[in-house]
């Protein structure tokens, strides 16, 4: 059976309030799903402008910072360089899987609800 994957991208405005950014540690591993991958450059710039160090990586994924299904290697590969992770997205599946596979804190930011929490 052939499989075709279609990417669905968020086209709305993405922003994170400075009060959220201030709660993050210095060295951040930035991760998301393909839906929000286009926002990564802007989020990275906001974090850098606030004095954070931002790291992304990839292995089998198409894009830096992308978590895909049960593959969290984009985050796992950063573990030695970061103090915590910031997951941009909705739902809990991806941040739960990342938190199972790393020893650092995983922060969640939902761009729709603006909810920010430590997972």
N, C-alpha and C positions, 0 to 999 in steps of 0.2 A: 504494500500500500504506500502510495506517495503521500508526502506531507508537505503542505505549504503553510508557512508562517507569514502572517500579515501584521505589520506594526501599526498600532494605534497610538497616535501622539496627541498629547495635551497641547492645545493651542491658546490657552488663556494666559493671562498675566501671572508671572511667578515673582513672589517677593517674600522675604523673611524679615520680620521686624528685628531691629537691633537689640531689643530686650531678649529675644530668643538667642541670637548669636552670642550675646554676652554670657549666657549660661553654659556655653560650650567650652571644653578645655582647649588648650593651645593647638594641639596637633590632631586634625580631624581626617578620618577616612570618609570620603563622600561616596555614597552609594544610592542607587535608585533602580527603578524598572524602566523598560523602554518607553513607557508612556510619558515619562518626565525627563528623558535623556537630553532633550533640547534645552532644558532649563539649567543643566549642569554648569555651562560656562558662566551664566549670570550668578548662580548661587556661589560658585567658586570665587568669583570676583567680589561678591559681598563679604564672604568670609576672609579673603585676603586683605581687603580694605579695612577690616576690623582687627587685623593683626594676627589672624589665625594662619597656621600652616595647613595646607590642604593637599591631600593625597588621593589619587585615583589609580586604578590598575585594571587590567583585564587578562583573561587567559583564553577561554574558549568563546567568550561573548563577542558580539560585534562591536561594542562600544566600551570605552573606559567608563568605569563607575557602574556598569550594568550588572544587576543581579538577574539571573534567568532561571526560573523554576527552582529546582533544588541545588543549583550551582551558585555558591556564594564565594567562589575563589577570587572574584574581583575584590572582595573585602578581606578575605583570609590572607591574601598575599601582602597586605599592608600592615599586618598586626605588629610587626617589630617597629614600625615608624610612627604609629599613632597612639594617642591617649584614649580615643573613643571614636565611634562612628556616628555619622549623621545620615539617616535613611530618609529620603524624600519620597513620599508616596502615600498610598492609601492601603488599608488592610494590614494584617499582621503576619501573613505567611512569610514574606521575605525577611523582615527583621527578626522573626523568631528563628528562622533557619540560620541566619547569620549569627545570632547570639549563641546558638548551640555550638557553632563551629569556631568561635573566637573567645578569648578571655577578657576582652575589653567591653566597656559599656556601649550600648547601642541606643542612641537617641532617635526618636521618630518625629518627623514633622509632616503633617498632612496639609497639603496646599489648599484643599477645599475647605476644611473646617478650621484651619489655622491652629489646630491642636498640636502642642509640643509636649513630649513626655520622654522620660527615661524608661526604656523597656527593661 
